Amino acid sequence: MIHSIGVDIVEIGRMREALRRRSGLRERLFTPRERTYCDRHPDAAPYYAVRFAAKEAVAKAAGRHLRWQEVEVVHDAAGRPGVRVSGESAEWAGVTRGAEFLISLSHSREYAVAMALLQMPLQAPEEPWYPRALV
């Protein structure tokens, strides 16, 4: 059952400048796998920007801030984007109880945008359940 959505847009130029000026930003916001993926591109800024937008969109769909390192953009074998939520963020978002996120990513020359959809498992009417943040 669709529970909520989140969307975020990031200016790629601002992300490029932030990455240039703040040396530890990559390590604080992105997992090692995300950094490896982004850094293999000649211009990594659009790839970092869209991942940042995805993390923000996931948090908005969850209804609360999640830890940066516990929300990771991944790709399946066909290249479709997905999100892996782990640690306490998975508990807060309801992933440990069967909730899941679907994401869509896009970027142009100037902007990166991401949308996240939070799906909840179907529950028996006598057992409603929502992520802790939404109760």
N, C-alpha and C positions, 0 to 999 in steps of 0.2 A: 504494500500500500504506500503510495506517495505521501510523504509527511511534510516535507518542506524543501525549498530551493534556496540557493544563494548564488549571487553573481558578483564578480569584481572585475574592474578594469584598471590597468596599470599603464602609465606612459613609459615606453621603452627607454626614451632618453633619460628620464629621471632614474630609472633602474641602472642604466649604464653609468651615470654620474655617481650614484650611491655606491656601486661596486668599486668604482675607481677611487673614491675618497675614503671609504671605510674598509680597511684591510681585512677585518675579521667577519664582515657581513656574510660572505658566502658560507663560512663554516657555521655561523650561528643560525642561519635560516634554512640551509639546504643540506640534505643527507649526502654522504660520500657518493652514492650512486647517482643522485641528481647532479652533483657537481661534475662527475665524470661525463655524464651525458651532455650537459651544457657546454663544458669546456672543449669538447671535441669539434665544436663549430667555430669557424673563424670569427664570427660575431656572436658571442654567447649571450649578450644582453636580452634579445627577444626570448630566448629559451628560459633564462632566469626569471624574466618578467612574467611569463605565462605560468610558470610554476608558483611564483609568489601569488599571482591572482587566483590560482587554483586553491592554494592553502587558505586564502582569505574567503573564497566562496564556500569551501567545505566548512569553515568555522561559522559562517553566516547560516548555512543550512542546519548546522548542529545547534545553533542558538547560543554559542559561547566561544571564547577564545580556546584554541587547542595549541599544544606545544608544537613549535615549528618542526623539530626533528622527528616528531611522531606522526606527521602527515607527509607522506611521500608520493609524488607523482611517479607512476610506473607505466609500462606499456606491455600489452599482451603480445603474443607471437605474430599477430597480424598488424601490430603497430598502433592499435587503439589505446588511447590513454585510460588509465584507471588510477585509483588512489588507494594506498595502503595506509590504514590508520592503526597505530600500535600504542602500547603502553597505557597510561592513564587516559590519554585522549580517546582511545578506543572504548574505554569504559564510559567516559563522559558522553560520548556521541552515541552510545548504544550498540556499537559494533559487536561487543562481546555478547550481546543478547540477540544477535541476528540482524541488526540494521546494517544497511550497506549504502555506500555512496556511488553514484554514477557521475562522471564529469565529462565536460566538453571543453576543449581548448582551441583558441584561435589567436593569431597575431598578424598584424599588418606592418607597414613600415613604421608607424608611430605608436600603436597601441597593442596591448595583449589583453585578452579577455578570457575569463573562465566562468563556467556555470557548473554548479554542483546540485544534485538532486539526492535527497535523503529518503531512502525507502525503508519502511518499517516492516517487520514480519507481521503476518496476519495473526491476530490474537483472538482467543475466545472472548465473547462479550463480557463475561464475568471476570476476565483478567486483563484489564487495560494496562498498558505499559507505555511509558514515554521516557525519553532520555531525561536524566536528572535535571538538566538545565531547563527543561520545558515544563516541569511540574510546578 
